Structures are given as C-alpha cells and as structure tokens.
Amino acid sequence: MGAIAAALVPIAALLALGAVLRRLRGFSSPDFWSGAERLAYFVLLPMLLFTSIATVDLGGVPVGRVAVAVVVPTLLVTGILFALNRVVAPTAAAFTSVLQGSVRFNTYVGVSLAVSLAPGEGAALAGIVGAVLVPLVNVIATLGFEVFLVDKSSLLSLVGKVVLNPLVLACVLGAAVGTLPFDMPEVVIGVLDPLAAAALPVGLLCVGAGLRRIELRTHAVGLVVASSMKLLVLPALTLGGLILVGVSGPVALVALIFQSIGTASTSYVLARQLGGDSSLMAALIAFQTVASFVTLPFVLLVGSAVLV
C-alpha cells in the first residue's frame, strides 16, 4: 500500500497543479492548454513510448496472453452496454458518452503509474498494453457513434485514425528499432530522452487543467453506470482474465492499471466532434479522475497480492 500511495501522490499533485494553473491569469487561455495537449499527445508521449520500447528487452513478455486478458473483458463490457443501451442512458448521445467512459482510459495516468510501480520497464510495458488497447477502445467508441448517431463517421476515417494513431505508431516503431542488431546512436538518445522525460508532467498538467465542475444531479445515471463499469467491473474481469491465462508479474500489474484508471480526456473532444453528450462526457472525465484515486489503491493492492 505504501508503494501504491507513493505512486499516486505525485500524479494527484500534478493534476491538482494543472487545475490551479488553469485558473491563474496567464495560464487561463484555452489556446495555451490546447497547444500543450497537442504537444504532449503527438510528440512527447510518443517519444516516451518509442524510446522505452526500443531500449528495453521485452522478449519474455507474453504479448498474446496479455492481449487476450485485456481485450476479452473490454469486449464483454461493450457487449453488456450495447445490449442495455436504453437502460443505461436516456438518449443515444448520452449512451455514446457512457460507452466511452466505460472502456477508454487516460494514457498519461496509466503510463505514470506504470513507471512508478515498475521502474525501468514500466513505460515499455505500458506501451505494449497501450498498443493493444488504444486501437480497440477507439474502434469501440467510434462504433458507438456509428450505430447510435447514424453515420457521423466513416469506416475509412476510423481505419485511418487507428492506423495513424501516434501512440500506436510509436509502439510499432519502437518494437521495430528494438529488433535491430545495434543500439541507437548516443546523439539520437540525447535528443529523444529530454522529450520523453517531459511527456508525463506536461500530460498530467493538461489533464488537471481540463477538469471541470461535476453536475451530479444532472448526470447521476451516466456517472454511476460508466464509473462502475470502468473502475470496478472492468478491473475485476481483467484480473480474472489475467489469472485464467496465467499472466503475472509487472506486465500483469500494468495491464490491470490501464483497465482501472479513469477515462481519457480526449473523449470530450470526440463527443463534441461526433455529436455525443459532451456535458456528460466532461462530468465523467472529472468524476472518474478523482474517483479512481479512491478505487485504484484497493484494485492494485488486490492485484499485487494475486499477480506479482
């Protein structure tokens, strides 16, 4: 529990700092934070994942079994929500936000926790888990809009977004470079390392700055359904999956982390672009980010006892 708390406190502090800065003169401009988010998502975080995977030996990681352990629970939760769509959300737009809030995850928080709890290989393991889950949850989220909001996107656009996702590309390129018979030149590492080091603090500050006031009465049903699925049901199913396929150690803990953290802040952008309930989505992001710091210690404590 001490190690888990030590990993969570710095993350919570950076999130809080971002929320405070967002309200200070000189840092309150939406354009400032929008630019910082783009820098973190398209440059800094991909650099972190690329360098981590390219420089760490991951030959012993059971990628196939890990994929099964995280993909199957995610699909089960998705299937349940699709089957009960009229029960879990009052409108189609609200359902798309509940769906995103139930399966998507905040990559910055996930990688930060992975680095803290698995020093040395945490970022690389996070990259592997992310490379499996990022395309899957993006497909699920977009499929929700396709089915319930009638042709707001296109299959070609969806495929392009998945294939060209900067995080997925960084993981694939990192794995390819890692197989080369020689190390990256020191001068290249000297350029990439500072960029990689800036990824998590900048990303977490942006997440904190993006938090908004939660309207509990207005969004009570959506908050309860999506947060229960994301913070309790999905972690429980994933823990069972990891046990069934026989995956243990740091990679299992990292997989559990990604299935136990709050939804992605980019979900709000997708909700606005494709006609979802953006007000509910903003509330879900804020609520789950805070609530996950209550549920995560217990999930990780059980996971550490069983998987490590």
Secondary structure, DSSP 8 states (H G I E B T S, - for coil): -HHHHHHHHHHHHHHHHHHHHTTSTTT--HHHHHHHHHHIIIIIHHHHHHHHHHHS--TT--HHHHHHHHHHHHHHHHHHHHHTHHHH-SSHHHHHHHHHHHH---HHHHHHHHHHHSTTTHHHHHHHHHHHHHHHHHHHHHHHHHHHTTSSS-HHHHHHHHHT-HHHHHHHHHHHHHTSSS---HHHHHHHHHHHHHHHHHHHHHHHHT-----TTTTHHHHHHHHHIIIIIHHHHHHHHHHHHT--SHHHHHHHHHTTS---THHHHHHHHHT--HHHHHHHHHHHHHHHHHHHHHHHHHHHHHH-
